[in-house]
């Protein structure tokens, strides 16, 4: 393996391991939630707050984290976020009581909001061509399968009860991994020096935009994440969603006006006007939201309906992960004429899998048939998601990497929360009729296929060429130019 290839592999390993830590942490904590409540003897709301503290702070701050990466350097902010995530994980594992644990989880979410958006930005600015396509396939795999992998890891760690630490190992496991990444990251994230670029332009942080977006995201996500478990009235959720959506619309208008005035926006919304970006992002979000809802419903069905343990339910999803991994890594190597059809065919196949599993899991779980269907579902998910993210990164210039990363991170997070709320809520309301959430999931996936078809109908993106060389492009992107 040549030197540059080794450097690219090392960089991708550091980035994706950091991404995996953040992606898995929600489901690891969900599996450990019952043991946490029993050990810390907190009120019933502790379980939900331990989960919500992470999700809420991540959702509120992820766009700001992406902007800080463009302003101060993607690699620098990635390392800062990684250090914060590692320390917050240590604080979670050593928390003496429920209040300390909830605060540490919120700190974890804030650190994750700094870490996660830099991953796609660094892939886009440090890699190109086939290497970028392969890296995005691996990135999509980690992003999509982090929840399922977290279920398996969390169930295994809690079940093993290493050194009598019970649920604490679910958080402490991040500490040695984070420490190794911090040491390795100092070398591999530095990048080649390259020729000098223009002097960095110090951009101001759009504080009003931060406040507007934070308020809108908190209003939108808060009731969806904690409303049902904290016993809020049923009318609060649709009202909050409407108010939060209006707040997001106002934020986008404010950012567009700020850009027209020549001020530095928090989010460069002009990337949404590029051909195929808006519909491609919508298709990605629909697929990710349906996956999250499907995962939530099937997990409940296996555990509550069929008596699976948390670990067994997590292991049931291994074929899905295998299908996603194999297809996700194979997609960049397929001929263009085949790869172009996958984002449309993938959601349709995944919809068929969801409908078939709804009928299959009514009275039991036949492992061979269920595993084959999940294998096909994972492959269809990868075929839907990975090529679209690759196309999105090719559609925007390197200078807009932070904006695209923020849109992908925020959009997929919101989609996952909405997917669990809509599809999971329908299952909880009608647990005896699995066909209803399956039909809703299939209908949404059909809409995702239509959005993907529209994206692929736009003109093929023109690759962005560096002005001096690849190293110069890295230099410019690291300074936010």
Secondary structure as UniProt FT lines:
FT   HELIX           3..40
FT   HELIX           45..72
FT   HELIX           74..93
FT   HELIX           98..126
FT   HELIX           129..160
FT   HELIX           162..164
FT   HELIX           166..168
FT   HELIX           169..188
FT   TURN            189..190
FT   HELIX           207..222
FT   HELIX           223..227
FT   TURN            228..231
FT   HELIX           235..260
FT   TURN            261..262
FT   HELIX           269..273
FT   TURN            275..276
FT   HELIX           277..300
FT   HELIX           301..305
FT   HELIX           310..316
FT   HELIX           318..331
FT   TURN            332..333
FT   HELIX           336..360
FT   HELIX           367..395
FT   HELIX           398..400
FT   HELIX           401..419
FT   HELIX           420..424
FT   HELIX           425..429
FT   TURN            430..432
FT   HELIX           434..456
FT   HELIX           470..478
FT   TURN            479..480
//
